[in-house]
Amino acid sequence: MDRKTTNSLAVDDFKKDSNIAFGILYQQYFGYTKNFILKNKGNLEDAEDIFQDALLILYEKLNADDFKVQTCLGNYIIGIVKNLWFKKLKNRNFYVESPESYFMEHQEEISDAIENERYYWEKLVGYIKSISSHCQNLIHDIFIENKSIEEIQDKYQYSSKHNAQNQKYKCVEQIKKIKNKSIFSV
């Protein structure tokens, strides 16, 4: 699934009050938030609080009639997270550089990270399109729809949870083989 599709899915899901959007954004961007806050005088509890606040702000913005998403939702969340954290540090009387100076100092690194993320998702979509259709469906159900292994077992009529987990493993291995094959063929 490309980022634009993920963004429109998340926007639509937020507007429907769906937990899927929160799940997708949590999986993709909480790790960044946690690392950023831990490196900037925070702890795990701070990261969780800031990320939840960022999602609430995003939710309110997306439901405002005049709001238009101008960038990847992930970039928007990261911007909210940084602004919230800088404000919190300022309230704690810690010196912290402004978001503008942080961006200027790390502009190349930020641009490279955004570019690498785009290429990563494009490659991943290509790998997924190269696996069997059964595995494409299974991967979608597990990682996009967040279906439990029990739901997978029922949907695909596997005889046990172990068989369902085994099939998930085989599908992930198909992706890894295609990825490795493309790396070595370059």
Contact map, one row per residue, 1 for C-alpha under 8 A:
111011000000000000000000000000000000000000000000000000000000000000000000000000000000000000000000000000000000000000000000100010000000000000000000000000000000000000000000000000000000000000
111111000000000000000000000000000000000000000000000000000000000000000000000000000000000000000000000000000000000000000000110010000000000000000000000000000000000000000000000000000000000000
111111100000000000000000000000000000000000000000000000000000000000000001000000000000000000000000000000000000000000000100100000000000000000000000000000000000000000000000000000000000000000
011111110000000000000000000000000000000000000000000000000000000000000001000000000000000000000000000000000000000000000000000000000000000000000000000000000000000000000000000000000000000000
111111111000000000000000000000000000000000000000000000000000000000000000000000000000000000000000000000000000000000000000000000000000000000000000000000000000000000000000000000000000000000
111111111100000000000000000000000000000000000000000000000000000000000000000000000000000000000000000000000000000000000000000000000000000000000000000000000000000000000000000000000000000000
001111111110000000000000000000000000000000000000000000000000000000000001100000000000000000000000000000000000000000000000000000000000000000000000000000000000000000000000000000000000000000
000111111111000000000000000000000000000000000000000000000000000000000000000000000000000000000000000000000000000000000000000000000000000000000000000000000000000000000000000000000000000000
000011111111100000001000000000000000000000000000000000000000000000000000000000000000000000000000000000000000000000000000000000000000000000000000000000000000000000000000000000000000000000
000001111111110000011101100000000000000000000000000000000000000000000000000000000000000000000000000000000000000000000000000000000000000000000000000000000000000000000000000000000000000000
000000111111111000001000000000000000000000000000000000000000010000000000000000000000000000000000000000000000000000000000000000000000000000000000000000000000000000000000000000000000000000
000000011111111100000000000000000000000000000000000000000000000000000000000000000000000000000000000000000000000000000000000000000000000000000000000000000000000000000000000000000000000000
000000001111111111111000000000000000000000000000000000000000000000000000000000000000000000000000000000000000000000000000000000000000000000000000000000000000000000000000000000000000000000
000000000111111111101100000000000000000000000000000000000010010000000000000000000000000000000000000000000000000000000000000000000000000000000000000000000000000000000000000000000000000000
000000000011111111000000000000000000000000000000000000000010011000000000000000000000000000000000000000000000000000000000000000000000000000000000000000000000000000000000000000000000000000
000000000001111111000000000000000000000000000000000000000000000000000000000000000000000000000000000000000000000000000000000000000000000000000000000000000000000000000000000000000000000000
000000000000111111100000000000000000000000000000000000000000000000000000000000000000000000000000000000000000000000000000000000000000000000000000000000000000000000000000000000000000000000
000000000000111111111100000000000000000000000000000000000000000000000000000000000000000000000000000000000000000000000000000000000000000000000000000000000000000000000000000000000000000000
000000000000110011111110000000000000000000000000000000000000000000000000000000000000000000000000000000000000000000000000000000000000000000000000000000000000000000000000000000000000000000
000000000100100001111111000000000000000000000000000000000000000000000000000000000000000000000000000000000000000000000000000000000000000000000000110000000000000000000000000000000000000000
000000001110110001111111100000000000000000000000000000000000000000000000000000000000000000000000000000000000000000000000000000000000000000000000000000000000000000000000000000000000000000
000000000100010001111111110000000000000000000000000000100000000000000000000000000000000000000000000000000000000000000000000000000000000000000000000000000000000000000000000000000000000000
000000000000000000111111111000000000000000000000000000000000000000000000000000000000000000000000000000000000000000000000000000000000000000000000000000000000000000000000000000000000000000
000000000100000000011111111100000000000000000000000000000000000000000000000000000000000000000000000000000000000000000000000000000000000000000001000000000000000000000000000000000000000000
000000000100000000001111111111000000000000000000000000000000000000000000010000000000000000000000000000000000000000000000000000000000000000000000000000000000000000000000000000000000000000
000000000000000000000111111111000000000000000000000000000000000000000000000000000000000000000000000000000000000000000000000000000000000000000000000000000000000000000000000000000000000000
000000000000000000000011111111100000000000000000000000000000000000000000000000000000000000000000000000000000000000000000000000000000000000000000000000000000000000000000000000000000000000
000000000000000000000001111111100000000000000000000000000000000000000000010000000000000000000000000000000000000000000000000000000000000000000000000000000000000000000000000000000000000000
000000000000000000000000111111111000000000000000000000000000000000000000010011000000000000000000000000000000000000000000000000000000000000000000000000000000000000000000000000000000000000
000000000000000000000000111111111100000000000000001000000000000000000000000000000000000000000000000000000000000000000000000000000000000000000000000000000000000000000000000000000000000000
000000000000000000000000001111111110000000000000000000000000000000000000000000000000000000000000000000000000000000000000000000000000000000000000000000000000000000000000000000000000000000
000000000000000000000000000011111111000000000000000000000000000000000000000000000000000000000000000000000000000000000000000000000000000000000000000000000000000000000000000000000000000000
000000000000000000000000000011111111100000000010001000000000000000000000000001001000000000000000000000000000000000000000000000000000000000000000000000000000000000000000000000000000000000
000000000000000000000000000001111111110000110011000000000000000000000000000000000000000000000000000000000000000000000000000000000000000000000000000000000000000000000000000000000000000000
000000000000000000000000000000111111111000000000000000000000000000000000000000000000000000000000000000000000000000000000000000000000000000000000000000000000000000000000000000000000000000
000000000000000000000000000000011111111100000000000000000000000000000000000000000000000000000000000000000000000000000000000000000000000000000000000000000000000000000000000000000000000000
000000000000000000000000000000001111111111110110000000000000000000000000000000000000100000000000000000000000000000000000000000000000000000000000000000000000000000000000000000000000000000
000000000000000000000000000000000111111111110010000000000000000000000000000000000000000000000000000000000000000000000000000000000000000000000000000000000000000000000000000000000000000000
000000000000000000000000000000000011111111000000000000000000000000000000000000000000000000000000000000000000000000000000000000000000000000000000000000000000000000000000000000000000000000
000000000000000000000000000000000001111111000000000000000000000000000000000000000000000000000000000000000000000000000000000000000000000000000000000000000000000000000000000000000000000000
000000000000000000000000000000000000111111100000000000000000000000000000000000000000000000000000000000000000000000000000000000000000000000000000000000000000000000000000000000000000000000
000000000000000000000000000000000000111111110110000000000000000000000000000000000000000000000000000000000000000000000000000000000000000000000000000000000000000000000000000000000000000000
000000000000000000000000000000000100110011111110000000000000000000000000000000000000000000000000000000000000000000000000000000000000000000000000000000000000000000000000000000000000000000
000000000000000000000000000000000100110001111111000000000000000000000000000000000000000000000000000000000000000000000000000000000000000000000000000000000000000000000000000000000000000000
000000000000000000000000000000000000000000111111100000000000000000000000000000000000000000000000000000000000000000000000000000000000000000000000000000000000000000000000000000000000000000
000000000000000000000000000000000000100001111111110000000000000000000000000000000000000000000000000000000000000000000000000000000000000000000000000000000000000000000000000000000000000000
000000000000000000000000000000001100110001111111111000000000000000000000000000000000000000000000000000000000000000000000000000000000000000000000000000000000000000000000000000000000000000
000000000000000000000000000000000100000000011111111100000000000000000000000000000000000000000000000000000000000000000000000000000000000000000000000000000000000000000000000000000000000000
000000000000000000000000000000000000000000001111111110000000000000000000000000000000000000000000000000000000000000000000000000000000000000000000000000000000000000000000000000000000000000
000000000000000000000000000000000000000000000111111111000000000000000000000000001001100000000000000000000000000000000000000000000000000000000000000000000000000000000000000000000000000000
000000000000000000000000000001001000000000000011111111100000000000000000000000001000000000000000000000000000000000000000000000000000000000000000000000000000000000000000000000000000000000
000000000000000000000000000000000000000000000001111111110000000000000000000000000000000000000000000000000000000000000000000000000000000000000000000000000000000000000000000000000000000000
000000000000000000000000000000000000000000000000111111111000000000000000000000000000000000000000000000000000000000000000000000000000000000000000000000000000000000000000000000000000000000
000000000000000000000000000000000000000000000000011111111100000000000000000010011001000000000000000000000000000000000000000000000000000000000000000000000000000000000000000000000000000000
000000000000000000000100000000000000000000000000001111111110000000000000000010000000000000000000000000000000000000000000000000000000000000000000000000000000000000000000000000000000000000
000000000000000000000000000000000000000000000000000111111111000000000000000000000000000000000000000000000000000000000000000000000000000000000000000000000000000000000000000000000000000000
000000000000000000000000000000000000000000000000000011111111100000000000000000010000000000000000000000000000000000000000000000000000000000000000000000000000000000000000000000000000000000
000000000000000000000000000000000000000000000000000001111111110000000000000010000000000000000000000000000000000000000000000000000000000000000000000000000000000000000000000000000000000000
000000000000011000000000000000000000000000000000000000111111111000000000000000000000000000000000000000000000000000000000000000000000000000000000000000000000000000000000000000000000000000
000000000000000000000000000000000000000000000000000000011111111100000000000000000000000000000000000000000000000000000000000000000000000000000000000000000000000000000000000000000000000000
000000000000000000000000000000000000000000000000000000001111111100100000000000000000000000000000000000000000000000000000000000000000000000000000000000000000000000000000000000000000000000
000000000010011000000000000000000000000000000000000000000111111110111000000000000000000000000000000000000000000000000000000000000000000000000000000000000000000000000000000000000000000000
000000000000001000000000000000000000000000000000000000000011111110100000000000000000000000000000000000000000000000000000000000000000000000000000000000000000000000000000000000000000000000
000000000000000000000000000000000000000000000000000000000001111111100000000000000000000000000000000000000000000000000000000000000000000000000000000000000000000000000000000000000000000000
000000000000000000000000000000000000000000000000000000000000011111100000000000000000000000000000000000000000000000000000000000000000000000000000000000000000000000000000000000000000000000
000000000000000000000000000000000000000000000000000000000000000111110000000000000000000000000000000000000000000000000000000000000000000000000000000000000000000000000000000000000000000000
000000000000000000000000000000000000000000000000000000000000111111111000000000000000000000000000000000000000000000000000000000000000000000000000000000000000000000000000000000000000000000
000000000000000000000000000000000000000000000000000000000000010001111100000000000000000000000000000000000000000000000000000000000000000000000000000000000000000000000000000000000000000000
000000000000000000000000000000000000000000000000000000000000010000111111100000000000000000000000000000000000000000000000000000000000000000000000000000000000000000000000000000000000000000
000000000000000000000000000000000000000000000000000000000000000000011111000000000000000000000000000000000000000000000000000000000000000000000000000000000000000000000000000000000000000000
000000000000000000000000000000000000000000000000000000000000000000001111101100000000000000000000000000000000000000000000000000000000000000000000000000000000000000000000000000000000000000
001100100000000000000000000000000000000000000000000000000000000000001111111100000000000000000000000000000000000000000000000000000000000000000000000000000000000000000000000000000000000000
000000100000000000000000000000000000000000000000000000000000000000001011111110000000000000000000000000000000000000000000000000000000000000000000000000000000000000000000000000000000000000
000000000000000000000000100110000000000000000000000000000000000000000001111111000000000000000000000000000000000000000000000000000000000000000000000000000000000000000000000000000000000000
000000000000000000000000000000000000000000000000000000000000000000000011111111100000000000000000000000000000000000000000000000000000000000000000000000000000000000000000000000000000000000
000000000000000000000000000000000000000000000000000000000000000000000011111111110000000000000000000000000000000000000000000000000000000000000000000000000000000000000000000000000000000000
000000000000000000000000000010000000000000000000000001100100000000000000111111111000000000000000000000000000000000000000000000000000000000000000000000000000000000000000000000000000000000
000000000000000000000000000010001000000000000000000000000000000000000000011111111100000000000000000000000000000000000000000000000000000000000000000000000000000000000000000000000000000000
000000000000000000000000000000000000000000000000000000000000000000000000001111111110000000000000000000000000000000000000000000000000000000000000000000000000000000000000000000000000000000
000000000000000000000000000000000000000000000000000001001000000000000000000111111111000000000000000000000000000000000000000000000000000000000000000000000000000000000000000000000000000000
000000000000000000000000000000001000000000000000011001000000000000000000000011111111100000000000000000000000000000000000000000000000000000000000000000000000000000000000000000000000000000
000000000000000000000000000000000000000000000000000000000000000000000000000001111111110000000000001000000000000000000000000000000000000000000000000000000000000000000000000000000000000000
000000000000000000000000000000000000000000000000000000000000000000000000000000111111111000000000001000000000000000000000000000000000000000000000000000000000000000000000000000000000000000
000000000000000000000000000000000000000000000000010001000000000000000000000000011111111100000000000000000000000000000000000000000000000000000000000000000000000000000000000000000000000000
000000000000000000000000000000000000100000000000010000000000000000000000000000001111111110000000000000000000000000000000000000000000000000000000000000000000000000000000000000000000000000
000000000000000000000000000000000000000000000000000000000000000000000000000000000111111111000001111000000000000000000000000000000000000000000000000000000000000000000000000000000000000000
000000000000000000000000000000000000000000000000000000000000000000000000000000000011111111100000000000000000000000000000000000000000000000000000000000000000000000000000000000000000000000
000000000000000000000000000000000000000000000000000000000000000000000000000000000001111111110000000000000000000000000000000000000000000000000000000000000000000000000000000000000000000000
000000000000000000000000000000000000000000000000000000000000000000000000000000000000111111111111000000000000000000000000000000000000000000000000000000000000000000000000000000000000000000
000000000000000000000000000000000000000000000000000000000000000000000000000000000000011111111111000000000000000000000000000000000000000000000000000000000000000000000000000000000000000000
000000000000000000000000000000000000000000000000000000000000000000000000000000000000001111111100000000000000000000000000000000000000000000000000000000000000000000000000000000000000000000
000000000000000000000000000000000000000000000000000000000000000000000000000000000000000111111100000000000000000000000000000000000000000000000000000000000000000000000000000000000000000000
000000000000000000000000000000000000000000000000000000000000000000000000000000000000000011111110000000000000000000000000000000000000000000000000000000000000000000000000000000000000000000
000000000000000000000000000000000000000000000000000000000000000000000000000000000000000011111111000000000000000000000000000000000000000000000000000000000000000000000000000000000000000000
000000000000000000000000000000000000000000000000000000000000000000000000000000000000000011001111100000000000000000000000000000000000000000000000000000000000000000000000000000000000000000
000000000000000000000000000000000000000000000000000000000000000000000000000000000000010011000111110000000000000000000000000000000000000000000000000000000000000000000000000000000000000000
000000000000000000000000000000000000000000000000000000000000000000000000000000000000010000000011111011000000000000000000000000000000000000000000000000000000000000000000000000000000000000
000000000000000000000000000000000000000000000000000000000000000000000000000000000000010000000001111111000000000000000000000000000000000000000000000000000000000000000000000000000000000000
000000000000000000000000000000000000000000000000000000000000000000000000000000000110010000000000111111100000000000000000000000000000000000000000000000000000000000000000000000000000000000
000000000000000000000000000000000000000000000000000000000000000000000000000000000000000000000000011111110000000000000000000000000000000000000000000000000000000000000000000000000000000000
000000000000000000000000000000000000000000000000000000000000000000000000000000000000000000000000111111111000000000000000000000000000000000000000000000000000000000000000000000000000000000
000000000000000000000000000000000000000000000000000000000000000000000000000000000000000000000000111111111110000000000000000000000000000000000000000000000000000000000000000000000000000000
000000000000000000000000000000000000000000000000000000000000000000000000000000000000000000000000001111111110010000000000000000000000000000000000000000000000000000000000000000000000000000
000000000000000000000000000000000000000000000000000000000000000000000000000000000000000000000000000111111110000000000000000000000000000000000000000000000000000000000000000000000000000000
000000000000000000000000000000000000000000000000000000000000000000000000000000000000000000000000000011111110000000000000000000000000000000000000000000000000000000000000000000000000000000
000000000000000000000000000000000000000000000000000000000000000000000000000000000000000000000000000001111111110000000000000000000000000000000000000000000000000000000000000000000000000000
000000000000000000000000000000000000000000000000000000000000000000000000000000000000000000000000000001111111111000000000000000000000000000000000000000000000000000000000000000000000000000
000000000000000000000000000000000000000000000000000000000000000000000000000000000000000000000000000000000111111100000000000000000000000000000000000000000000000000000000000000000000000000
000000000000000000000000000000000000000000000000000000000000000000000000000000000000000000000000000000000111111110000000000000000000000000000000000000000000000000000000000000000000000000
000000000000000000000000000000000000000000000000000000000000000000000000000000000000000000000000000000100111111111000000000000000000000000000000000000000000000000000000000000000000000000
000000000000000000000000000000000000000000000000000000000000000000000000000000000000000000000000000000000011111111100000000000000000000000000000000000000000000000000000000000000000000000
000000000000000000000000000000000000000000000000000000000000000000000000000000000000000000000000000000000001111111110000000000000000000000000000000000000000000000000000000000000000000000
000000000000000000000000000000000000000000000000000000000000000000000000000000000000000000000000000000000000111111111000000000000000000000000000000000000000000000000000000000000000000000
000000000000000000000000000000000000000000000000000000000000000000000000000000000000000000000000000000000000011111111100000000000000000000000000000000000000000000000000000000000000000000
000000000000000000000000000000000000000000000000000000000000000000000000000000000000000000000000000000000000001111111110000000000000000000000000000000000000000000000000000000000000000000
000000000000000000000000000000000000000000000000000000000000000000000000000000000000000000000000000000000000000111111111000000000000000000000000000000000000000000000000000000000000000000
000000000000000000000000000000000000000000000000000000000000000000000000000000000000000000000000000000000000000011111111100000000000000000000000000000000000000000000000000000000000000000
001000000000000000000000000000000000000000000000000000000000000000000000000000000000000000000000000000000000000001111111110000000000000000000000000000000000000000000000000000000000000000
000000000000000000000000000000000000000000000000000000000000000000000000000000000000000000000000000000000000000000111111111000000000000000000000000000000000000000000000000000000000000000
000000000000000000000000000000000000000000000000000000000000000000000000000000000000000000000000000000000000000000011111111100000000000000000000000000000000000000000000000000000000000000
111000000000000000000000000000000000000000000000000000000000000000000000000000000000000000000000000000000000000000001111111110000000000000000000000000000000000000000000000000000000000000
010000000000000000000000000000000000000000000000000000000000000000000000000000000000000000000000000000000000000000000111111111000000000000000000000000000000000000000000000000000000000000
000000000000000000000000000000000000000000000000000000000000000000000000000000000000000000000000000000000000000000000011111111100000000000000000000000000000000000000000000000000000000000
000000000000000000000000000000000000000000000000000000000000000000000000000000000000000000000000000000000000000000000001111111110000000000000000000000000000000000000000000000000000000000
110000000000000000000000000000000000000000000000000000000000000000000000000000000000000000000000000000000000000000000000111111111000000000000000000000000000000000000000000000000000000000
000000000000000000000000000000000000000000000000000000000000000000000000000000000000000000000000000000000000000000000000011111111100000000000000000000000000000000000000000000000000000000
000000000000000000000000000000000000000000000000000000000000000000000000000000000000000000000000000000000000000000000000001111111110000000000000000000000000000000000000000000100110000000
000000000000000000000000000000000000000000000000000000000000000000000000000000000000000000000000000000000000000000000000000111111110000100000000000000000000000000000000000000100000000000
000000000000000000000000000000000000000000000000000000000000000000000000000000000000000000000000000000000000000000000000000011111111000100000000000000000000000000000000000000000000000000
000000000000000000000000000000000000000000000000000000000000000000000000000000000000000000000000000000000000000000000000000001111111000000000000000000000000000000000000000000100100000000
000000000000000000000000000000000000000000000000000000000000000000000000000000000000000000000000000000000000000000000000000000111111101100000000000000000000000000000000001001100000000000
000000000000000000000000000000000000000000000000000000000000000000000000000000000000000000000000000000000000000000000000000000001111111100000000000000000000000000000000000000000000000000
000000000000000000000000000000000000000000000000000000000000000000000000000000000000000000000000000000000000000000000000000000000011111110000000000000000000000000000000000000000000000000
000000000000000000000000000000000000000000000000000000000000000000000000000000000000000000000000000000000000000000000000000000000001111111000000000000000000000000000000000000000000000000
000000000000000000000000000000000000000000000000000000000000000000000000000000000000000000000000000000000000000000000000000000000011111111100000000000000000000000000001001000000000000000
000000000000000000000000000000000000000000000000000000000000000000000000000000000000000000000000000000000000000000000000000000011011111111110000000000000000000000000000001000000000000000
000000000000000000000000000000000000000000000000000000000000000000000000000000000000000000000000000000000000000000000000000000000000111111111000000000000000000000000000000000000000000000
000000000000000000000000000000000000000000000000000000000000000000000000000000000000000000000000000000000000000000000000000000000000011111111100000000010000000000000001001000000000000000
000000000000000000000000000000000000000000000000000000000000000000000000000000000000000000000000000000000000000000000000000000000000001111111111000000000000000000000001001100000000000000
000000000000000000000000000000000000000000000000000000000000000000000000000000000000000000000000000000000000000000000000000000000000000111111111100000000000000000000000000000000000000000
000000000000000000000000000000000000000000000000000000000000000000000000000000000000000000000000000000000000000000000000000000000000000011111111111000010000000000000000000000000000000000
000000000000000000000000000000000000000000000000000000000000000000000000000000000000000000000000000000000000000000000000000000000000000001111111111110010000000000000000000000000000000000
000000000000000000000000000000000000000000000000000000000000000000000000000000000000000000000000000000000000000000000000000000000000000000111111111000000000000000000000000000000000000000
000000000000000000000001000000000000000000000000000000000000000000000000000000000000000000000000000000000000000000000000000000000000000000111111110000000000000000000000000000000000000000
000000000000000000010000000000000000000000000000000000000000000000000000000000000000000000000000000000000000000000000000000000000000000000011111111000000000000000000000000000000000000000
000000000000000000010000000000000000000000000000000000000000000000000000000000000000000000000000000000000000000000000000000000000000000000001111111100000000000000000000000000000000000000
000000000000000000000000000000000000000000000000000000000000000000000000000000000000000000000000000000000000000000000000000000000000000000001110111110110000000000000000000000000000000000
000000000000000000000000000000000000000000000000000000000000000000000000000000000000000000000000000000000000000000000000000000000000000000000100011111110000000000000000000000000000000000
000000000000000000000000000000000000000000000000000000000000000000000000000000000000000000000000000000000000000000000000000000000000000000000100001111111000000010011000000000000000000000
000000000000000000000000000000000000000000000000000000000000000000000000000000000000000000000000000000000000000000000000000000000000000000000000000111111100000010000000000000000000000000
000000000000000000000000000000000000000000000000000000000000000000000000000000000000000000000000000000000000000000000000000000000000000000000000001111111110000000000000000000000000000000
000000000000000000000000000000000000000000000000000000000000000000000000000000000000000000000000000000000000000000000000000000000000000001001100001111111111110000010000000000000000000000
000000000000000000000000000000000000000000000000000000000000000000000000000000000000000000000000000000000000000000000000000000000000000000000000000011111111111110110000000000000000000000
000000000000000000000000000000000000000000000000000000000000000000000000000000000000000000000000000000000000000000000000000000000000000000000000000001111111110000000000000000000000000000
000000000000000000000000000000000000000000000000000000000000000000000000000000000000000000000000000000000000000000000000000000000000000000000000000000111111100000000000000000000000000000
000000000000000000000000000000000000000000000000000000000000000000000000000000000000000000000000000000000000000000000000000000000000000000000000000000011111110000000000000000000000000000
000000000000000000000000000000000000000000000000000000000000000000000000000000000000000000000000000000000000000000000000000000000000000000000000000000011111111000000000000000000000000000
000000000000000000000000000000000000000000000000000000000000000000000000000000000000000000000000000000000000000000000000000000000000000000000000000000011101111110110000000000000000000000
000000000000000000000000000000000000000000000000000000000000000000000000000000000000000000000000000000000000000000000000000000000000000000000000000000001000111110100000000000000000000000
000000000000000000000000000000000000000000000000000000000000000000000000000000000000000000000000000000000000000000000000000000000000000000000000000000001000011111110000000000000000000000
000000000000000000000000000000000000000000000000000000000000000000000000000000000000000000000000000000000000000000000000000000000000000000000000000011001000011111111000000000000000000000
000000000000000000000000000000000000000000000000000000000000000000000000000000000000000000000000000000000000000000000000000000000000000000000000000000000000000111111100000000000000000000
000000000000000000000000000000000000000000000000000000000000000000000000000000000000000000000000000000000000000000000000000000000000000000000000000000001000011111111110000000000000000000
000000000000000000000000000000000000000000000000000000000000000000000000000000000000000000000000000000000000000000000000000000000000000000000000000010011000010111111111000000000000000000
000000000000000000000000000000000000000000000000000000000000000000000000000000000000000000000000000000000000000000000000000000000000000000000000000010000000000011111111100000000000000000
000000000000000000000000000000000000000000000000000000000000000000000000000000000000000000000000000000000000000000000000000000000000000000000000000000000000000001111111110000000000000000
000000000000000000000000000000000000000000000000000000000000000000000000000000000000000000000000000000000000000000000000000000000000000000000000000000000000000000111111111000000000000000
000000000000000000000000000000000000000000000000000000000000000000000000000000000000000000000000000000000000000000000000000000000000001001100000000000000000000000011111111100000000000000
000000000000000000000000000000000000000000000000000000000000000000000000000000000000000000000000000000000000000000000000000000000000000000000000000000000000000000001111111110000000000000
000000000000000000000000000000000000000000000000000000000000000000000000000000000000000000000000000000000000000000000000000000000000000000000000000000000000000000000111111111000000000000
000000000000000000000000000000000000000000000000000000000000000000000000000000000000000000000000000000000000000000000000000000000010001101100000000000000000000000000011111111100000000000
000000000000000000000000000000000000000000000000000000000000000000000000000000000000000000000000000000000000000000000000000000000000000000100000000000000000000000000001111111110000000000
000000000000000000000000000000000000000000000000000000000000000000000000000000000000000000000000000000000000000000000000000000000000000000000000000000000000000000000000111111111000000000
000000000000000000000000000000000000000000000000000000000000000000000000000000000000000000000000000000000000000000000000000000000010000000000000000000000000000000000000011111111100000000
000000000000000000000000000000000000000000000000000000000000000000000000000000000000000000000000000000000000000000000000000000110110000000000000000000000000000000000000001111111110000000
000000000000000000000000000000000000000000000000000000000000000000000000000000000000000000000000000000000000000000000000000000000000000000000000000000000000000000000000000111111111000000
000000000000000000000000000000000000000000000000000000000000000000000000000000000000000000000000000000000000000000000000000000000000000000000000000000000000000000000000000011111111100000
000000000000000000000000000000000000000000000000000000000000000000000000000000000000000000000000000000000000000000000000000000100100000000000000000000000000000000000000000001111111110000
000000000000000000000000000000000000000000000000000000000000000000000000000000000000000000000000000000000000000000000000000000100000000000000000000000000000000000000000000000111111111000
000000000000000000000000000000000000000000000000000000000000000000000000000000000000000000000000000000000000000000000000000000000000000000000000000000000000000000000000000000011111111100
000000000000000000000000000000000000000000000000000000000000000000000000000000000000000000000000000000000000000000000000000000000000000000000000000000000000000000000000000000001111111110
000000000000000000000000000000000000000000000000000000000000000000000000000000000000000000000000000000000000000000000000000000000000000000000000000000000000000000000000000000000111111111
000000000000000000000000000000000000000000000000000000000000000000000000000000000000000000000000000000000000000000000000000000000000000000000000000000000000000000000000000000000011111111
000000000000000000000000000000000000000000000000000000000000000000000000000000000000000000000000000000000000000000000000000000000000000000000000000000000000000000000000000000000001111111
000000000000000000000000000000000000000000000000000000000000000000000000000000000000000000000000000000000000000000000000000000000000000000000000000000000000000000000000000000000000111111
000000000000000000000000000000000000000000000000000000000000000000000000000000000000000000000000000000000000000000000000000000000000000000000000000000000000000000000000000000000000011111
